[in-house]
Amino acid sequence: MRIRKKQRTVAGQAVKILLLIPILMSAFLLYNALSHSKSNHLDYGIKPTIDTWITEDFGFEMSRQPKLRKDRFPSKEDRLKIYLSNWYAPPCIKDDMDERVGYAYDFTLKYPDLSLNNRQDQELLGMIPGSFVDDMPMVLTEEYLKGCSTFICQAGQRMLHDVCQKYFHNDFSGTSNIGHEEWIPVIMYFGKGLLEDMDIAYPFFASHRHAAKTEKSISKAIKDVDCNNRGERQYKNRLHTVSKVKVMSPIIWDTFDLKSQAIKVLDVDISWEAKISKAIWRGKLSGAVEGETFDAKCASNLRCTMVLKSTKMKNVCVGITQQRADLFLDSKIHPVVSPMSIGELLQYKMIIVTEGDGFATSLAWALYSSSVVIMPKPKNTSFLLEEKLEPWIHYIPVEDDFSDLEKKVKFVNKNSEKAKKISERATLWIHDLYMSNEAETENEAISKEIVGRYMKFFINENSEESLSNYQAIN
C-alpha cells in the first residue's frame, strides 16, 4: 500500500511539472520578446525605416561608430576614381594624338562599327534581334534585348530605360530610331569572364572589375595622359589588379540595382540577440574552374573549397542548391538543398559571402543586415566599393581556402559585442552608399559625371557636328 501511495505521489508531482512546462515556456517567450522588443521589429510589431534602422530603437549603437559620413566612407572624388579608374583622365585631343573612339552607324547592317583612332576596328553586336551574348561588350538597343528575359537582360533593359534616356537623352523605343547617327553608343559588358583576356582599348560599362592591387594602383591609373606619348593610357594607365596583371578596366556602373536588394532587409531582419549563433551559406558552385582532376578543379573554385572544408565544422551550415557537371559532389555527403530567402538566411548571426561568377551580389543586403559578414578578401570591385572595405572593420575575414572558418565562427560567438560592432559598421557602409539623403544626391552627381567623361571619349566620324558637341561638353 505504501508503495502504491508513493507511486501516486510521484505521478502527481510529474503531472504538476508537465502542467508547469507550458507556463514556463510562455513566460520565457514573453521575457525574450520584451527584452528584444526595441531591437527586433518582427517581435516589436513595427517596421524600421531607413532612418530608424541605425538607431537605438532597433539595437544600433551609433555612439561607438564614427559620427560623420566623411570619417567612415569614401568621398565623391575618391569614388569617381575607383569607378572610372584608367578612364578618369580625359582623352588627348591633338593633331597627332586623338584618343577618342570614332563611331559610325551602318544602316544596312544595323549595328555600329567602332574604331579607335582609325587603327582598331571592333564589330559589336547590338542591333540584331536575338543576338544576345554576355562574353563581349555590347551596344545597348531595344531590339537587341527584345524577347530576352534573363536576369542579365533585365539589367540591360533597366540600363536602357533608366540610364540611356536619363543621362544620354537617347530613346531606343523603336527600330526606326536605331542607328541615329548622332547617338553616342552605350556599350555594356554583362559577362563574367576575365577582362584581361579581351584586351579592349575603348571605354565601356560593367557591373564590376578586378579589384585594384593597392591604393597606389588607383593613383597611377587616374594620372593625366601625356598627349605627346601615343598609347600612354594603354601602357602606363592600365590598372594593376589583384589578378597580378595590368588591364584596361571597364567603367563600374550599378548595373543590378543592389539598393533594391539591400532594402529588403528592413522587412525581414531580426535582432542580433535573436539570431542563431551559426554561420550560413546557400548557393551554386559558380565561379571559374581550372585543372584536370576533381581535386584540382575544386581547389581552384572558391565555393567548392568552402563546401568541402566546412563539412565537419561546428556551427557552420553550408548547402549547395544545385550540382555542377564539372564539380559533381558526393550527394550523400553534400545533398542538394532548397534555396533560402533573405529572411531565412537572416535568422543566422553570421552570413558567409563568397564570390562566384564576378562579384558577390548578396554582399549588399548582407552588409546592411544586423548579421555579420564572413568572407575572404574580395577579388572584385563593384558599385559597393569592395576594395575599400576593411577586414575586422566591415567584415570578419577568412583565408581563401576557408581553413580558419570554424575559428572565426568561434570568435564571433565568444566576442558577441565586437562582432555586433563590425556588423553595425557594415550597415553604415550601405546606408552611406545608398540610403542617406547625402547618398541619393551624391549618386546622382556621380552618375552624371561618369556619363559626361564617357561621352568625351567618343566622336561621330559621320558628322562634323559631333566635334562641336564635344567641345560644348568641355
Protein Blocks (a to p, Z undefined) as FASTA:
>chain_A
ZZmmmmmmmmmmmmmmmmmmmmmmmmmmmmmmmmmmmmmmklnopacdfklmmcfknopa
fklgcfblklmpccfklmmmmmnmmmmpccdddfklcfbdcddddfklopacddehhlac
cddehkbghiacfkbccdddfklmgoiabfklmmmmmmmmmmmmmmnopacfbfklgopa
kbccddddfbfbdfklnopabdcddfbdcddfblmlmmmmmpccdfklghklmmmmpccd
fkopacdddddddfkopmlmmmmmmmmpccfklpccbdddddddedjdedjblmlmmmmp
mklmmmmmmmmpghiacddfbdcfklcccfklmccdddddfklmmmpfbdcdddfehjaf
klmmmmmmmbdcdddddfbdcfkommlpcghkloccddfklmmmmmmmmmmmmmmmlmmm
mmmmmmmmmmmmmmmmklmmmmmmmmmmmmmmmmmmpccfkbfklmmmmmmmZZ
